[in-house]
Each structure stands twice: as structure tokens, then as C-alpha cells.
Amino acid sequence: MKPRHTVDWFVPVHSAGDIAALQTGRLPDGRRVGIAFTTLANLRAASGPRQEWMRLTEEALRETLVPLGVTRIQLDPVLVGPDVSSQPALQASHPSEPALVH
């Protein structure tokens, strides 16, 4: 597929040391979707000031997502998720279940 955009995108990532993993989302029907932003301001507005990111071309992002089975990229989503780095951990609904923190 020929890229439609020629400017690098701001792509949210999670990192551990020298390793970075792309952040993906899910559509309401459960399918995974890639996430990218046209500006750093848009990424910050959707994900918060502490969200890690990298610059990628559309082609590079698509090539990285294909092995994961992701064929759709959501460009400039309004809300990716809360900035959980400044929020307390979620409490489990039952004592025997672990809390889920993203």
C-alpha cells in the first residue's frame, strides 16, 4: 500500500531500557488499531504530557504493525487513555483478582 502521508508521525510507545514497543488500541468491535498523531501537541492532548513517543513515517509504522495483524491506523484520536502515571493504582474488584494498571 502506498503511503498517503509524507510527514513523520508522532507514535506513542512504551519503553523499557533501550526497547520501545508501539502502543496500540482497540476498536469497539475488539480489533487492534495502530495509533499515530500528526503533531506532538495532539499526542499530548490525547495521552498526557508523560506519554513516550517516537517519530515514524506512515510506511515504517505500517511495516511494524503488519506482523502484529494490525492493518488500520487511527490518526489523531481524541482520547487514547488517561495519564495513569500520576493516578493511584486501580483497586481490584475482588480481593483474589489482581489490579490492572496500564
Buried (B, 14 or more C-beta within 10 A) or exposed (E): EEEEBEEBBBBBBEEEEEEBEBBBBEEEEEEBBBBBBBEEEBBBBBBBEEBBBBEBBBEBBBEBBEEEEBEEBBBBBEEBBEEEEEEEEEEEEEEEEEEEEE
